Amino acid sequence: MVISANQRPILSSAVVACSAVSEMAELFAGIDAGSSFTKVVLIDDAGRMHGMAVKRSSSGFDEISSSLLNGLLREKGLSRDAIAFSVATGYGRAKVGLADATKTEIACHARGAHHCFPQTRIVVDIGGQDNKVILLKENGQVADFKMNRKCAAGTGSFLEAIARRLDMEVSELDDLAEKATKEVSIGSFCTVFAETEIIERIRAGERREDIVKGAFASVAMRVIEMCNLSGFITLTGGVPAYNKEVVRAFERKLWTEVHVPEHPQYIGALGAALFAVEASSKTRRQRM
Amino acid sequence: MGPVEILVAMGFKVFFPENHAAMIGAKKLGTKFISLATQKGYSPDICSYLTSDLGSLLAQDSPLKEKYGLLPPRPDVLVFNNQQCMEVGFWFKEMGRQFNAPVFGISTPLLIEEVDGATVRFIEGKYEELIKQLETMPGGRRFDIDRLREVVSRSAEAVGLWQEVLGLAKNVPSPLTFFDATVHMAPIVVLRGTEEAVDYYRTLRDELKLKAANGDAAVPGERKRVYWDGMPIWFALRSLSEKFFDLKIAVVASTYCNTWAFEGLDAREPLKSLARAQTFIFLNRGDDYKEKTLRWLFAEFKVDGFVCHTSKTCRRTSNALFGMKERLEKSAGIPGLLIEADVNDERLYSSEQTMIKLEAFAEMME
């Protein structure tokens, strides 16, 4: 597994990360209003990260994205005037009032991943409620994409259901999987059927550690079944961000290294911010 | 889908359960009626036209009731042709049981690559059997070949006009889209063989020709053009047409609407030409023929991409199920998009996911 820093300096790995901004520098905001979490990223026109923040998407997307952005700006002693352009993506993108434009998360994950790893040709985004496989051209543009079928298989929701069945917090699953000595196969597509399978496995005496390792493998398999994954593969999204076992599962099943950016949960927002830089530059050229 | 001309020529008034089912879907009543059919033992995984229409029959309810105070008529006879799918046979047999009416079916060879003389002769033989069966019905109807010639002549004229209408979408910008065509196709299906269908399409053709000459676009600012493969998503026609409109994408061609643009109807050889035309349809052909035809259509209509609707309960029309999307992307060199939905069952459709896919597809085509 390769976890690579962006090739730009990031001064902190805290949830809200800030760096000093010169008075003249313009900032660009990317907002990924996901179904589970809203992420905000600030970058400058060279694509350098100047802050990122995340919060559960529990109330209005507009309110949460504003609150996150204002928090980041306050840390720097800046106001909204410092933001030259902002782009929103994700499930709630149309509801983000502060955004100047929107882009699909497919385009944004592709853009963000390509920024981190220019050699990547496949991006796999595993989020709370959906997963996507995005195939890129050499220049980072989207060549094709696939999304999961109408169910939770291969997403964070599947892991949440498994955690509930095992009477655990989803945040505990990854540590538990590390203690596994084998992988108990969970074959069902359907989350409800998978929960039934788990009950059967527990009755059969299988260890919870091994079952959880199987659950992570199941997430990987549902994605692998969607598309032929080969070459330089990048994983993004909240699930790989918080669960190293899912990354290991992909590598086991694919017999190849899989690449994860330093902040995989923010890649969509980063892509949106990069689109903001482009859009702002285009608007200026049109005015000239 | 055919051969309605034989029925019309023998004096039958013809009602089309498939179109009734499409109406149920368009009125968003599918979920209500499908559940009644599934209670009777029909799987929710089978043709949702069948389960919608059957459910409507069991409920003694219909969109026709709301608008016209009518229910579908009680049939004296049921006739199906399986050149479009197998389910239609089960569907009509159930209706036969419900109405205690005879059911006559035509079995057409499937997955045909080239339509040859032997196949046409075989189907012609099936039509001759059908005619004999219909002549045994009470009422003493007799088949008259001259009458059939008249009906086929009118069908041929209406079909020719319908072909012209669809062909006007080759104009850039196009004066009509697939969504318009799904509405305007009604007469070519349910009034084929009548003067009304001829009049309708003559008027429509003339109006669209004028629009095309003036450069009137169905999608103002048309930026991209796509082809739609598979069935309409009846309950989402409005939302999808609006989405394509907003994205400035004109859906200019489909094999669904083209299906009724029968080739070669000829009043001089009415039975033979009917047999040939209705075996020739895209739906009944093998993959090689389909892919060759689609590549030709893409070029003719100058499309920038294509959308494949995989209908959960209609495998026969879902070409992407069998790898065609990937093969076409390679051979035609244009991007394709997969939409997973259904003809009538709203429970099998994610509007949000579909809209995201369409936006991303539009971004890809830029």
Interface residues (C-beta under 8 A of the other chain):
Chain A: Y91 K103 T104 E105 I106 A107 D130 Q141 V142 A143 D144 F145 K146 M147 R149 K150
Chain B: E329 P335 L338 E340 L348 S350 E352 Q353 I356 K357 E359 A360 E363 M364
